[in-house]
């Protein structure tokens, strides 16, 4: 039995230990890892004015349209315990840069939602486009009839009321990038009493969590447009509701606008870091009127809904479209936009074109990209994947000790080859600067591949992360092995 201690002070965990006497290793010997201790160095990613910019360039070969969008990230320092906040910052900044109604409207950003996450330790930045649809994930419907006439005309199946029984509720959340929820009034006549009409809104409360489904609270209604069914001087009063800055006390507020012309389309829009409530007008009314808007954090889940109080004889709503979170369902490219209202948002054009992300050299390196210009095939949906696992991608539970100068009977599934793995260290501590002190209670011997006795004075090896990338260590590393 031989006990051998290997040491190194190299940051990359590699070691080459020389001995002043021969170490004889007999034929068919076995080797085991007895103990190991090392300290990992905290890896920091610092975002400042030198590396805070991401440029998205998009060009459609179908339409010739081209976009340049620039986002600036928060100036923060991140380590492996906070890296998720950095990924969320990229995601939110890209989503909030999507523009429907402003200078980039012609680029058809409507329906885009970005997502940033780790996949196998590699950073993936991507977006999907959500089709304009109505029936998808509309699985909760009460006392409302939807006519399959191509316009998805909605009417109430029960008498006029002032409660919230008649409703449709989407089970999947509203899009978190740039998207719309729209309803067009086909017909509306005096319902004869106040408190009737209809609501269209988005709520932070899932329908399954609403306790009194007959009379939904203002808090549960959350953010909405309300058109009263009691006619006033030939028009119908329009109001809106929204939560205050603390997420409570929604107030029903008059817009100063009365709805008069059939064919008006009411809209809740999410874009550019805002939730916007408004209406496309017809006839003598303005082309578009904004009722209310407020800042959007880009993360909150909202669930679209419609509540109808006026009976079928008094109200019908049609041409509804809802764009939901495209990551919550399987994208169906066959869904087409047939909406023709005002200056409508349309489905994202063509799947062919140029699509790139531009990163600062330092940022690209830290995130695992080989180049600072990253390409994605297609423009309808995009997928930008890093070339390498980044330092924060596998802040993980496993390190491996490899021996490069001795052959062991060990194999690695990551690439299916023979690899001299002396041992795997599972670490549960999740601190940025971790001290690994490993000592086994039971020795697990591995056969050495020496067909005859050998003598060595040099043993080489390294400590690596589970994806075979080098570690960053601090101070003295000590490894104790036994050869029998």
LUMVOVO-888198 format. One record per residue (C-alpha): x negated, y negated, z. Coordinates in steps of 0.25 Angstrom, whole numbers. Each point is the difference from the previous one (the first is absolute). Example, Ala and Ser with C-alpha at 12.3 -4.5 7.8 and 13.67 -1.06 7.14 Angstrom:
REM LUMVOVO-888198
<node><x>-49</x><y>18</y><z>31</z></node>
<node><x>-6</x><y>-14</y><z>-2</z></node>
This chain:
REM LUMVOVO-888198
<node><x>0</x><y>0</y><z>0</z></node>
<node><x>-6</x><y>-14</y><z>-4</z></node>
<node><x>6</x><y>-13</y><z>5</z></node>
<node><x>-4</x><y>-12</y><z>-9</z></node>
<node><x>3</x><y>-14</y><z>2</z></node>
<node><x>2</x><y>-9</y><z>-12</z></node>
<node><x>-1</x><y>-16</y><z>1</z></node>
<node><x>2</x><y>-12</y><z>-9</z></node>
<node><x>2</x><y>-15</y><z>1</z></node>
<node><x>4</x><y>-2</y><z>-14</z></node>
<node><x>13</x><y>-7</y><z>-2</z></node>
<node><x>4</x><y>9</y><z>-11</z></node>
<node><x>0</x><y>12</y><z>9</z></node>
<node><x>-11</x><y>7</y><z>-8</z></node>
<node><x>-11</x><y>7</y><z>7</z></node>
<node><x>-14</x><y>7</y><z>-4</z></node>
<node><x>-6</x><y>6</y><z>12</z></node>
<node><x>-15</x><y>5</y><z>0</z></node>
<node><x>-6</x><y>9</y><z>10</z></node>
<node><x>-15</x><y>3</y><z>3</z></node>
<node><x>2</x><y>15</y><z>1</z></node>
<node><x>7</x><y>10</y><z>-9</z></node>
<node><x>14</x><y>4</y><z>3</z></node>
<node><x>2</x><y>14</y><z>-4</z></node>
<node><x>14</x><y>4</y><z>-5</z></node>
<node><x>2</x><y>15</y><z>-1</z></node>
<node><x>7</x><y>7</y><z>-11</z></node>
<node><x>15</x><y>0</y><z>2</z></node>
<node><x>0</x><y>-11</y><z>11</z></node>
<node><x>11</x><y>-8</y><z>4</z></node>
<node><x>2</x><y>-14</y><z>4</z></node>
<node><x>10</x><y>-8</y><z>9</z></node>
<node><x>2</x><y>-14</y><z>4</z></node>
<node><x>-1</x><y>-2</y><z>15</z></node>
<node><x>2</x><y>-15</y><z>2</z></node>
<node><x>-1</x><y>-13</y><z>-7</z></node>
<node><x>1</x><y>-15</y><z>4</z></node>
<node><x>0</x><y>-13</y><z>-8</z></node>
<node><x>7</x><y>-13</y><z>0</z></node>
<node><x>7</x><y>-6</y><z>-12</z></node>
<node><x>-2</x><y>-14</y><z>-4</z></node>
<node><x>12</x><y>-9</y><z>-2</z></node>
<node><x>3</x><y>-3</y><z>-14</z></node>
<node><x>6</x><y>-14</y><z>-2</z></node>
<node><x>7</x><y>-6</y><z>-12</z></node>
<node><x>0</x><y>-15</y><z>1</z></node>
<node><x>9</x><y>-8</y><z>-9</z></node>
<node><x>-4</x><y>-14</y><z>-2</z></node>
<node><x>-1</x><y>-11</y><z>-11</z></node>
<node><x>-10</x><y>8</y><z>-8</z></node>
<node><x>9</x><y>13</y><z>-2</z></node>
<node><x>14</x><y>-4</y><z>3</z></node>
<node><x>6</x><y>0</y><z>-14</z></node>
<node><x>7</x><y>10</y><z>-9</z></node>
<node><x>3</x><y>-3</y><z>-14</z></node>
<node><x>11</x><y>8</y><z>-7</z></node>
<node><x>0</x><y>-1</y><z>-16</z></node>
<node><x>11</x><y>6</y><z>-8</z></node>
<node><x>3</x><y>0</y><z>-15</z></node>
<node><x>11</x><y>7</y><z>-7</z></node>
<node><x>-3</x><y>5</y><z>-14</z></node>
<node><x>15</x><y>1</y><z>-3</z></node>
<node><x>3</x><y>-15</y><z>3</z></node>
<node><x>-13</x><y>-7</y><z>0</z></node>
<node><x>3</x><y>-6</y><z>14</z></node>
<node><x>-12</x><y>-2</y><z>9</z></node>
<node><x>-1</x><y>-3</y><z>15</z></node>
<node><x>-11</x><y>-4</y><z>9</z></node>
<node><x>4</x><y>1</y><z>15</z></node>
<node><x>-10</x><y>-3</y><z>11</z></node>
<node><x>2</x><y>3</y><z>15</z></node>
<node><x>-9</x><y>-4</y><z>12</z></node>
<node><x>-1</x><y>10</y><z>11</z></node>
<node><x>0</x><y>-4</y><z>15</z></node>
<node><x>-14</x><y>-3</y><z>6</z></node>
<node><x>-2</x><y>11</y><z>10</z></node>
<node><x>-10</x><y>10</y><z>5</z></node>
<node><x>5</x><y>14</y><z>-1</z></node>
<node><x>-6</x><y>14</y><z>5</z></node>
<node><x>5</x><y>14</y><z>-1</z></node>
<node><x>10</x><y>-2</y><z>11</z></node>
<node><x>7</x><y>-13</y><z>-7</z></node>
<node><x>-2</x><y>4</y><z>-15</z></node>
<node><x>14</x><y>3</y><z>-2</z></node>
<node><x>3</x><y>-15</y><z>3</z></node>
<node><x>-9</x><y>-4</y><z>-12</z></node>
<node><x>7</x><y>10</y><z>-9</z></node>
<node><x>13</x><y>-6</y><z>4</z></node>
<node><x>-5</x><y>-14</y><z>-2</z></node>
<node><x>-4</x><y>4</y><z>-15</z></node>
<node><x>14</x><y>6</y><z>-2</z></node>
<node><x>8</x><y>-12</y><z>6</z></node>
<node><x>-8</x><y>-10</y><z>-7</z></node>
<node><x>2</x><y>7</y><z>-14</z></node>
<node><x>15</x><y>2</y><z>3</z></node>
<node><x>1</x><y>-14</y><z>4</z></node>
<node><x>-7</x><y>-5</y><z>-13</z></node>
<node><x>11</x><y>6</y><z>-9</z></node>
<node><x>8</x><y>-11</y><z>-7</z></node>
<node><x>14</x><y>1</y><z>-6</z></node>
<node><x>4</x><y>-14</y><z>-2</z></node>
<node><x>-12</x><y>-8</y><z>0</z></node>
<node><x>-11</x><y>-2</y><z>-10</z></node>
<node><x>-2</x><y>15</y><z>-2</z></node>
<node><x>14</x><y>3</y><z>-2</z></node>
<node><x>-2</x><y>4</y><z>-15</z></node>
<node><x>-10</x><y>11</y><z>5</z></node>
<node><x>12</x><y>8</y><z>5</z></node>
<node><x>-6</x><y>2</y><z>14</z></node>
<node><x>14</x><y>3</y><z>5</z></node>
<node><x>0</x><y>14</y><z>5</z></node>
<node><x>-14</x><y>2</y><z>4</z></node>
<node><x>-5</x><y>5</y><z>14</z></node>
<node><x>-14</x><y>2</y><z>4</z></node>
<node><x>-5</x><y>10</y><z>9</z></node>
<node><x>-14</x><y>1</y><z>6</z></node>
<node><x>-4</x><y>13</y><z>8</z></node>
<node><x>-11</x><y>11</y><z>1</z></node>
<node><x>1</x><y>13</y><z>-7</z></node>
<node><x>-11</x><y>10</y><z>3</z></node>
<node><x>-8</x><y>-11</y><z>6</z></node>
<node><x>0</x><y>-9</y><z>-13</z></node>
<node><x>7</x><y>-13</y><z>0</z></node>
<node><x>12</x><y>0</y><z>-10</z></node>
<node><x>6</x><y>-13</y><z>-5</z></node>
<node><x>13</x><y>2</y><z>-8</z></node>
<node><x>13</x><y>-5</y><z>-4</z></node>
<node><x>13</x><y>6</y><z>-5</z></node>
<node><x>11</x><y>-7</y><z>-8</z></node>
<node><x>14</x><y>1</y><z>6</z></node>
<node><x>11</x><y>1</y><z>-11</z></node>
<node><x>12</x><y>-8</y><z>1</z></node>
<node><x>11</x><y>10</y><z>5</z></node>
<node><x>12</x><y>1</y><z>8</z></node>
<node><x>4</x><y>14</y><z>3</z></node>
<node><x>-13</x><y>6</y><z>4</z></node>
<node><x>0</x><y>3</y><z>15</z></node>
<node><x>14</x><y>-7</y><z>2</z></node>
<node><x>4</x><y>12</y><z>8</z></node>
<node><x>9</x><y>-7</y><z>10</z></node>
<node><x>13</x><y>-5</y><z>-5</z></node>
<node><x>13</x><y>-3</y><z>8</z></node>
<node><x>13</x><y>-4</y><z>-6</z></node>
<node><x>-6</x><y>-6</y><z>-13</z></node>
<node><x>2</x><y>5</y><z>-14</z></node>
<node><x>-11</x><y>-1</y><z>-10</z></node>
<node><x>4</x><y>1</y><z>-14</z></node>
<node><x>-9</x><y>7</y><z>-10</z></node>
<node><x>2</x><y>-10</y><z>-11</z></node>
<node><x>-15</x><y>-4</y><z>-2</z></node>
<node><x>3</x><y>-12</y><z>9</z></node>
<node><x>1</x><y>7</y><z>13</z></node>
<node><x>13</x><y>-8</y><z>3</z></node>
<node><x>3</x><y>1</y><z>15</z></node>
<node><x>13</x><y>-2</y><z>6</z></node>
<node><x>6</x><y>3</y><z>14</z></node>
<node><x>9</x><y>12</y><z>1</z></node>
<node><x>8</x><y>-5</y><z>12</z></node>
<node><x>8</x><y>-13</y><z>4</z></node>
<node><x>-6</x><y>-13</y><z>3</z></node>
<node><x>-6</x><y>-1</y><z>13</z></node>
<node><x>-10</x><y>-8</y><z>9</z></node>
<node><x>-8</x><y>12</y><z>5</z></node>
<node><x>-12</x><y>7</y><z>-6</z></node>
<node><x>5</x><y>14</y><z>-3</z></node>
<node><x>-1</x><y>-1</y><z>-15</z></node>
<node><x>-15</x><y>0</y><z>-3</z></node>
<node><x>-11</x><y>6</y><z>-8</z></node>
<node><x>-14</x><y>1</y><z>6</z></node>
<node><x>-13</x><y>4</y><z>-6</z></node>
<node><x>-8</x><y>11</y><z>7</z></node>
<node><x>-13</x><y>-4</y><z>-5</z></node>
<node><x>-7</x><y>-14</y><z>3</z></node>
<node><x>0</x><y>-12</y><z>-9</z></node>
<node><x>-13</x><y>-2</y><z>-8</z></node>
<node><x>-11</x><y>-7</y><z>7</z></node>
<node><x>-7</x><y>-6</y><z>-12</z></node>
<node><x>8</x><y>-9</y><z>-9</z></node>
<node><x>14</x><y>5</y><z>-3</z></node>
<node><x>15</x><y>-4</y><z>0</z></node>
<node><x>14</x><y>4</y><z>5</z></node>
<node><x>11</x><y>-5</y><z>-8</z></node>
<node><x>15</x><y>0</y><z>-1</z></node>
<node><x>9</x><y>-7</y><z>-11</z></node>
<node><x>14</x><y>-4</y><z>4</z></node>
<node><x>9</x><y>6</y><z>-11</z></node>
<node><x>13</x><y>-5</y><z>6</z></node>
<node><x>5</x><y>-7</y><z>13</z></node>
<node><x>13</x><y>-6</y><z>4</z></node>
<node><x>5</x><y>-5</y><z>13</z></node>
<node><x>1</x><y>11</y><z>10</z></node>
<node><x>9</x><y>-8</y><z>9</z></node>
<node><x>-8</x><y>-1</y><z>13</z></node>
<node><x>-13</x><y>-4</y><z>5</z></node>
<node><x>-11</x><y>10</y><z>4</z></node>
<node><x>3</x><y>8</y><z>-13</z></node>
<node><x>-9</x><y>0</y><z>-13</z></node>
<node><x>-13</x><y>7</y><z>0</z></node>
<node><x>-14</x><y>1</y><z>6</z></node>
<node><x>-13</x><y>4</y><z>-8</z></node>
<node><x>-12</x><y>1</y><z>9</z></node>
<node><x>-13</x><y>7</y><z>5</z></node>
<node><x>-1</x><y>5</y><z>14</z></node>
<node><x>-12</x><y>5</y><z>9</z></node>
<node><x>10</x><y>10</y><z>6</z></node>
<node><x>3</x><y>13</y><z>-7</z></node>
<node><x>14</x><y>4</y><z>-2</z></node>
<node><x>-2</x><y>12</y><z>8</z></node>
<node><x>-4</x><y>-9</y><z>12</z></node>
<node><x>13</x><y>-8</y><z>-1</z></node>
<node><x>9</x><y>3</y><z>12</z></node>
<node><x>13</x><y>-7</y><z>-3</z></node>
<node><x>2</x><y>2</y><z>-15</z></node>
<node><x>13</x><y>-6</y><z>0</z></node>
<node><x>-5</x><y>-14</y><z>5</z></node>
<node><x>-15</x><y>-1</y><z>-3</z></node>
<node><x>-7</x><y>-11</y><z>8</z></node>
<node><x>-6</x><y>-12</y><z>-5</z></node>
<node><x>-13</x><y>5</y><z>5</z></node>
<node><x>1</x><y>13</y><z>-8</z></node>
<node><x>5</x><y>-8</y><z>-13</z></node>
<node><x>-13</x><y>-7</y><z>1</z></node>
<node><x>-2</x><y>-8</y><z>-13</z></node>
<node><x>11</x><y>-2</y><z>-9</z></node>
<node><x>9</x><y>-8</y><z>-10</z></node>
<node><x>15</x><y>-1</y><z>4</z></node>
<node><x>11</x><y>-5</y><z>-9</z></node>
<node><x>13</x><y>-2</y><z>7</z></node>
<node><x>13</x><y>5</y><z>-6</z></node>
<node><x>8</x><y>-12</y><z>4</z></node>
<node><x>1</x><y>-9</y><z>-12</z></node>
<node><x>-2</x><y>-15</y><z>4</z></node>
<node><x>3</x><y>-10</y><z>-11</z></node>
<node><x>-1</x><y>10</y><z>-11</z></node>
<node><x>-14</x><y>5</y><z>5</z></node>
<node><x>-5</x><y>10</y><z>10</z></node>
<node><x>-10</x><y>-4</y><z>11</z></node>
<node><x>-14</x><y>6</y><z>-1</z></node>
<node><x>-8</x><y>2</y><z>13</z></node>
<node><x>-13</x><y>7</y><z>4</z></node>
<node><x>-5</x><y>7</y><z>13</z></node>
<node><x>-14</x><y>2</y><z>4</z></node>
<node><x>-7</x><y>3</y><z>13</z></node>
<node><x>-8</x><y>-10</y><z>7</z></node>
<node><x>-15</x><y>0</y><z>2</z></node>
<node><x>1</x><y>9</y><z>12</z></node>
<node><x>8</x><y>10</y><z>-8</z></node>
<node><x>13</x><y>-3</y><z>7</z></node>
<node><x>12</x><y>-9</y><z>0</z></node>
<node><x>4</x><y>1</y><z>-15</z></node>
<node><x>9</x><y>-13</y><z>-3</z></node>
<node><x>10</x><y>0</y><z>-11</z></node>
<node><x>-3</x><y>-13</y><z>-7</z></node>
<node><x>8</x><y>-7</y><z>-12</z></node>
<node><x>-8</x><y>-2</y><z>-12</z></node>
<node><x>7</x><y>-13</y><z>-5</z></node>
<node><x>3</x><y>9</y><z>-12</z></node>
<node><x>14</x><y>5</y><z>-4</z></node>
<node><x>1</x><y>11</y><z>-10</z></node>
<node><x>9</x><y>-3</y><z>-11</z></node>
<node><x>-4</x><y>7</y><z>-13</z></node>
<node><x>2</x><y>15</y><z>-3</z></node>
<node><x>-13</x><y>6</y><z>-5</z></node>
<node><x>-9</x><y>-7</y><z>11</z></node>
<node><x>-11</x><y>9</y><z>5</z></node>
<node><x>-4</x><y>0</y><z>14</z></node>
<node><x>-14</x><y>4</y><z>3</z></node>
<node><x>-10</x><y>4</y><z>11</z></node>
<node><x>-14</x><y>-1</y><z>-5</z></node>
<node><x>-13</x><y>4</y><z>6</z></node>
<node><x>-13</x><y>-6</y><z>-5</z></node>
<node><x>-12</x><y>-9</y><z>3</z></node>
<node><x>1</x><y>3</y><z>15</z></node>
<node><x>15</x><y>-5</y><z>0</z></node>
<node><x>14</x><y>5</y><z>2</z></node>
<node><x>9</x><y>-9</y><z>-9</z></node>
<node><x>15</x><y>0</y><z>0</z></node>
<node><x>7</x><y>-7</y><z>-12</z></node>
<node><x>9</x><y>1</y><z>-12</z></node>
<node><x>0</x><y>0</y><z>-15</z></node>
<node><x>10</x><y>-10</y><z>-4</z></node>
<node><x>10</x><y>-1</y><z>-12</z></node>
<node><x>7</x><y>-11</y><z>-7</z></node>
<node><x>-2</x><y>-13</y><z>7</z></node>
<node><x>-8</x><y>6</y><z>11</z></node>
<node><x>-15</x><y>-1</y><z>1</z></node>
<node><x>-8</x><y>11</y><z>-7</z></node>
<node><x>-5</x><y>5</y><z>13</z></node>
<node><x>3</x><y>-5</y><z>14</z></node>
<node><x>-9</x><y>4</y><z>13</z></node>
<node><x>9</x><y>1</y><z>12</z></node>
<node><x>-11</x><y>3</y><z>10</z></node>
<node><x>-14</x><y>6</y><z>1</z></node>
<node><x>-10</x><y>4</y><z>11</z></node>
<node><x>-14</x><y>6</y><z>1</z></node>
<node><x>-2</x><y>15</y><z>-2</z></node>
<node><x>-11</x><y>8</y><z>7</z></node>
<node><x>0</x><y>10</y><z>-12</z></node>
<node><x>1</x><y>11</y><z>10</z></node>
<node><x>14</x><y>0</y><z>5</z></node>
<node><x>10</x><y>11</y><z>-5</z></node>
<node><x>13</x><y>-5</y><z>-4</z></node>
<node><x>12</x><y>8</y><z>-5</z></node>
<node><x>10</x><y>-6</y><z>-10</z></node>
<node><x>15</x><y>1</y><z>2</z></node>
<node><x>13</x><y>-5</y><z>-5</z></node>
<node><x>12</x><y>-2</y><z>9</z></node>
<node><x>14</x><y>-3</y><z>-7</z></node>
<node><x>12</x><y>-5</y><z>7</z></node>
<node><x>9</x><y>-5</y><z>-11</z></node>
<node><x>9</x><y>11</y><z>-7</z></node>
<node><x>-2</x><y>4</y><z>-14</z></node>
<node><x>11</x><y>-9</y><z>-5</z></node>
<node><x>-8</x><y>-12</y><z>5</z></node>
<node><x>-15</x><y>4</y><z>-2</z></node>
<node><x>-9</x><y>8</y><z>-9</z></node>
<node><x>-15</x><y>-1</y><z>-1</z></node>
<node><x>-8</x><y>6</y><z>-11</z></node>
<node><x>-14</x><y>0</y><z>-7</z></node>
<node><x>-7</x><y>3</y><z>13</z></node>
<node><x>-15</x><y>3</y><z>1</z></node>
<node><x>-9</x><y>4</y><z>11</z></node>
<node><x>-15</x><y>2</y><z>0</z></node>
<node><x>-4</x><y>9</y><z>11</z></node>
<node><x>-14</x><y>4</y><z>5</z></node>
<node><x>-5</x><y>8</y><z>-12</z></node>
<node><x>-9</x><y>9</y><z>10</z></node>
<node><x>13</x><y>5</y><z>6</z></node>
<node><x>5</x><y>7</y><z>-12</z></node>
<node><x>-6</x><y>7</y><z>-13</z></node>
<node><x>-1</x><y>-11</y><z>-11</z></node>
<node><x>9</x><y>3</y><z>-11</z></node>
<node><x>-5</x><y>-7</y><z>-13</z></node>
<node><x>13</x><y>2</y><z>-7</z></node>
<node><x>8</x><y>-10</y><z>9</z></node>
<node><x>1</x><y>-12</y><z>-9</z></node>
<node><x>4</x><y>-14</y><z>3</z></node>
<node><x>13</x><y>-4</y><z>-7</z></node>
<node><x>3</x><y>-12</y><z>8</z></node>
<node><x>3</x><y>-13</y><z>-7</z></node>
<node><x>3</x><y>-11</y><z>10</z></node>
<node><x>-6</x><y>-14</y><z>-1</z></node>
<node><x>-15</x><y>2</y><z>-1</z></node>
<node><x>-1</x><y>14</y><z>5</z></node>
<node><x>-12</x><y>8</y><z>5</z></node>
<node><x>-2</x><y>11</y><z>-9</z></node>
<node><x>-8</x><y>13</y><z>1</z></node>
<node><x>-15</x><y>-1</y><z>0</z></node>
<node><x>-5</x><y>0</y><z>-15</z></node>
<node><x>-7</x><y>12</y><z>-6</z></node>
<node><x>-10</x><y>9</y><z>6</z></node>
<node><x>-12</x><y>-3</y><z>-9</z></node>
<node><x>-9</x><y>-12</y><z>3</z></node>
<node><x>-12</x><y>-4</y><z>8</z></node>
<node><x>1</x><y>0</y><z>15</z></node>
<node><x>-12</x><y>-4</y><z>9</z></node>
<node><x>-4</x><y>-3</y><z>14</z></node>
<node><x>-12</x><y>-9</y><z>2</z></node>
<node><x>-7</x><y>1</y><z>14</z></node>
<node><x>-13</x><y>-7</y><z>5</z></node>
<node><x>-12</x><y>9</y><z>-1</z></node>
<node><x>-1</x><y>2</y><z>15</z></node>
<node><x>14</x><y>3</y><z>2</z></node>
<node><x>0</x><y>10</y><z>-11</z></node>
<node><x>-12</x><y>7</y><z>6</z></node>
<node><x>7</x><y>0</y><z>14</z></node>
<node><x>13</x><y>6</y><z>-6</z></node>
<node><x>-7</x><y>11</y><z>-8</z></node>
<node><x>1</x><y>-6</y><z>-14</z></node>
<node><x>-12</x><y>2</y><z>-9</z></node>
<node><x>4</x><y>-13</y><z>-8</z></node>
<node><x>6</x><y>-13</y><z>4</z></node>
<node><x>10</x><y>1</y><z>-12</z></node>
<node><x>9</x><y>11</y><z>2</z></node>
<node><x>9</x><y>5</y><z>-11</z></node>
<node><x>13</x><y>7</y><z>0</z></node>
<node><x>7</x><y>7</y><z>-12</z></node>
<node><x>14</x><y>-6</y><z>-3</z></node>
<node><x>7</x><y>-12</y><z>4</z></node>
<node><x>14</x><y>4</y><z>5</z></node>
<node><x>-7</x><y>8</y><z>11</z></node>
<node><x>-14</x><y>-2</y><z>5</z></node>
<node><x>-10</x><y>9</y><z>8</z></node>
<node><x>-13</x><y>-5</y><z>4</z></node>
<node><x>-8</x><y>10</y><z>8</z></node>
<node><x>-14</x><y>-2</y><z>6</z></node>
<node><x>-11</x><y>9</y><z>-6</z></node>
<node><x>-6</x><y>4</y><z>14</z></node>
<node><x>5</x><y>2</y><z>14</z></node>
<node><x>-2</x><y>-13</y><z>8</z></node>
<node><x>-6</x><y>-1</y><z>13</z></node>
<node><x>13</x><y>-2</y><z>7</z></node>
<node><x>7</x><y>11</y><z>-8</z></node>
<node><x>-4</x><y>11</y><z>8</z></node>
<node><x>-2</x><y>-5</y><z>14</z></node>
<node><x>3</x><y>14</y><z>4</z></node>
<node><x>-1</x><y>12</y><z>8</z></node>
<node><x>-11</x><y>7</y><z>-6</z></node>
<node><x>-15</x><y>-1</y><z>-3</z></node>
<node><x>-9</x><y>11</y><z>-6</z></node>
<node><x>-14</x><y>4</y><z>3</z></node>
<node><x>-7</x><y>5</y><z>-13</z></node>
<node><x>-14</x><y>7</y><z>0</z></node>
<node><x>-7</x><y>-3</y><z>-13</z></node>
<node><x>-12</x><y>8</y><z>2</z></node>
<node><x>6</x><y>13</y><z>4</z></node>
<node><x>11</x><y>8</y><z>-7</z></node>
<node><x>12</x><y>5</y><z>8</z></node>
<node><x>12</x><y>9</y><z>-3</z></node>
<node><x>9</x><y>-12</y><z>-1</z></node>
<node><x>9</x><y>-6</y><z>-11</z></node>
<node><x>8</x><y>-13</y><z>-2</z></node>
<node><x>14</x><y>-1</y><z>-6</z></node>
<node><x>-2</x><y>-14</y><z>-3</z></node>
<node><x>-7</x><y>4</y><z>-13</z></node>
<node><x>0</x><y>15</y><z>2</z></node>
<node><x>-15</x><y>1</y><z>1</z></node>
<node><x>-10</x><y>7</y><z>9</z></node>
<node><x>-4</x><y>-11</y><z>11</z></node>
<node><x>-9</x><y>3</y><z>12</z></node>
<node><x>10</x><y>-5</y><z>11</z></node>
<node><x>-5</x><y>2</y><z>13</z></node>
<node><x>12</x><y>-5</y><z>7</z></node>
<node><x>12</x><y>-9</y><z>0</z></node>
<node><x>3</x><y>-10</y><z>11</z></node>
<node><x>14</x><y>-4</y><z>3</z></node>
<node><x>2</x><y>-13</y><z>7</z></node>
<node><x>13</x><y>-6</y><z>5</z></node>
<node><x>-6</x><y>-13</y><z>6</z></node>
<node><x>5</x><y>-11</y><z>-9</z></node>
<node><x>-9</x><y>-11</y><z>4</z></node>
<node><x>-8</x><y>-8</y><z>-10</z></node>
<node><x>-13</x><y>3</y><z>7</z></node>
<node><x>1</x><y>14</y><z>4</z></node>
<node><x>-10</x><y>8</y><z>8</z></node>
<node><x>1</x><y>15</y><z>-4</z></node>
<node><x>-5</x><y>10</y><z>10</z></node>
<node><x>3</x><y>14</y><z>-4</z></node>
<node><x>-4</x><y>13</y><z>7</z></node>
<node><x>7</x><y>13</y><z>-4</z></node>
<node><x>5</x><y>10</y><z>11</z></node>
<node><x>-2</x><y>11</y><z>-10</z></node>
<node><x>-11</x><y>1</y><z>-10</z></node>
<node><x>4</x><y>3</y><z>-14</z></node>
<node><x>-11</x><y>6</y><z>-7</z></node>
<node><x>-2</x><y>-1</y><z>-15</z></node>
<node><x>-9</x><y>10</y><z>-9</z></node>
<node><x>-12</x><y>-6</y><z>-6</z></node>
<node><x>-3</x><y>4</y><z>-14</z></node>
<node><x>-15</x><y>4</y><z>1</z></node>
<node><x>-3</x><y>13</y><z>-6</z></node>
<node><x>-13</x><y>1</y><z>8</z></node>
<node><x>-7</x><y>-6</y><z>11</z></node>
<node><x>-3</x><y>-15</y><z>-2</z></node>
<node><x>-8</x><y>-10</y><z>8</z></node>
<node><x>4</x><y>-15</y><z>0</z></node>
<node><x>-6</x><y>-13</y><z>5</z></node>
<node><x>10</x><y>-9</y><z>-6</z></node>
<node><x>15</x><y>0</y><z>2</z></node>
<node><x>8</x><y>-10</y><z>-9</z></node>
<node><x>15</x><y>-3</y><z>1</z></node>
<node><x>11</x><y>-11</y><z>2</z></node>
<node><x>12</x><y>-4</y><z>7</z></node>
<node><x>12</x><y>-4</y><z>-10</z></node>
<node><x>14</x><y>-3</y><z>1</z></node>
<node><x>10</x><y>10</y><z>-4</z></node>
<node><x>1</x><y>-5</y><z>-15</z></node>
<node><x>-16</x><y>1</y><z>0</z></node>
<node><x>-2</x><y>-15</y><z>0</z></node>
<node><x>-11</x><y>-4</y><z>9</z></node>
<node><x>2</x><y>-5</y><z>14</z></node>
<node><x>-5</x><y>-13</y><z>7</z></node>
<node><x>-6</x><y>3</y><z>13</z></node>
<node><x>-6</x><y>-8</y><z>11</z></node>
<node><x>-12</x><y>5</y><z>9</z></node>
<node><x>-6</x><y>13</y><z>2</z></node>
<node><x>7</x><y>13</y><z>-5</z></node>
<node><x>-2</x><y>13</y><z>6</z></node>
<node><x>3</x><y>14</y><z>-5</z></node>
<node><x>-3</x><y>13</y><z>7</z></node>
<node><x>1</x><y>13</y><z>-7</z></node>
<node><x>-3</x><y>15</y><z>3</z></node>
<node><x>-6</x><y>10</y><z>-9</z></node>
<node><x>2</x><y>15</y><z>4</z></node>
